[in-house]
Amino acid sequence: MDPVVLRVLALVVIFASVFLVSERVIATLRQQQKGSRAVNKRLKLIEGGLDREVVTSRLRKSAPGTFAQMPGLIGRAGRAVERAVIASGVQMPPHQIMLGMAIASTAIAGLVLIGAGITGFEIGLGVIQLSVALGFCFGAAIPMIILSRMADKRKKRMQEQFPVALDIFVRGLRSGHPIASALDLLTKEMEDPLGTEFGLVVDEVAYGADIRDALQNMADRWGIEDIQMFVVSLSVQNETGGNLAEILSNLSSVIRDRHSMYMKVRALSSEGRMTGWMLTALPILAFTALFLLNPAFYLDVAQDPIFPIGFIGLIVMYFIGFFSIRRMIDLKV
């Protein structure tokens, strides 16, 4: 046989072999990923041999409440940080994260002061202001930006899952399951984050909590209006009676229509929201990056008598712009 033909046949065989092996490997990986996505974090922990009480305690470490009764601006800021930490999925209590941020901010500010003194810069009011601002940016602002992005991503996923969960819940009720059993069905069918959250509700009910209180705790953890409407529907039906499956079916339709309108509003306001994010994060990131690259750029002018006044004015203008932009892009649907 012609050597050229043999070479072509050998190349075809090699190509076919590589193609088939690649397809098999890709199919196996997809199957494994599909299986891993079908199980939420709570079920994974239970399958790993942990007791349900231990799993519930571990997942509930980030329960809100530290700033629940605190009034004023500090209380609102604390509750906002709590919700961001809970929604981000970080398995640490919010008060520990805030304490860590405070310690990190203090340590970084101290290191900046020590470094400035060692390198021969005079420690005046301007340098102290600069060190405090850098400590806040590195220790608190940048971590909060990261946590907020993680929280927004998980909340968006939660809102996308919730109408599907309502449909499964309604089908469970119509097939004869009681409410607790229909909720347990969601813990086995839904992926994270909603599957784990409903698993916590089921565990709380199993340990003696009222189902409405357990669902209200979930609504308080996330601050999502769709979940709050679900809790209100259950409470009203429990007080007045009626066809719960029909009520929740109508609620699912309302949530889907509202979500569709919400996505249209987000699409129309995407430029403003991106501008808001850039104007919020860019000054902090640019300030910290420039200091890391060239500390003398700030330390040389920090000793000027006008620096403390100008620096305070700069911070005030930043927060005015921050709150103004937030008010403009905070669209309610």
C-alpha angles and dihedrals in degrees: 000000000000111000090225091057091047090051092050092048091049091051091048091050092048091048092048092048093050091045094051093045091048092050090050093049092047092048091050092049092048091050091051092048091048091051093048092049091051090065120066125216095263093054091046091055092047091048088052089065102262119140117250091242091054091047092050092048092049094048093044094056089104096055114145124238110098093100097025095111099031112111130209133029094321091054093049092047091047093050090049091052090047092053092046091052093046094047092046091064095234107154097224130097111261093235090057092051091049090048089050090051091051092049092046092049092050093046094049092048089051092049091051091052092047092047092049091050094048093050091053103258117142113249103232136147092279094053090047091051090048093050092049091049092049091047091051093047096048098036103037117004099053094043089049091051089053093046091048092053091049091047093049091051094051094044090052089051090048092053091049092051098046100077089050090050090051091052091051090047092050092049089051091052093047091050090057104265118141118237095263092050092047089052090050088053089059091055090060099040105040127076125223137326095022096038093056092044093054087045089059089050091052091048092050090051090048090054093053107275120136111256093234091051091049092050091045089054089055091049090050092050094055105026092215115152093214091061090045090054089050091053092047091050091053092047094049092047090049091053101040105021126224139134103317093186091056092046093052092043089057089045090053090054091049092049092050092050090046091049090050090052090045092055091050090052091048091051092051093045097041093107092052093046092049090048089051092051093047094048090047100047103027098068091050094045093044092048094051095041093051092049091051091050098042117007092175089065088075102024093057093058096034089082093059111108092231093053098084092052094045092046093053090048090050092053092047092051090048092055092044089054091044095054093040092054092045091053092050097049097038096100119177119214 
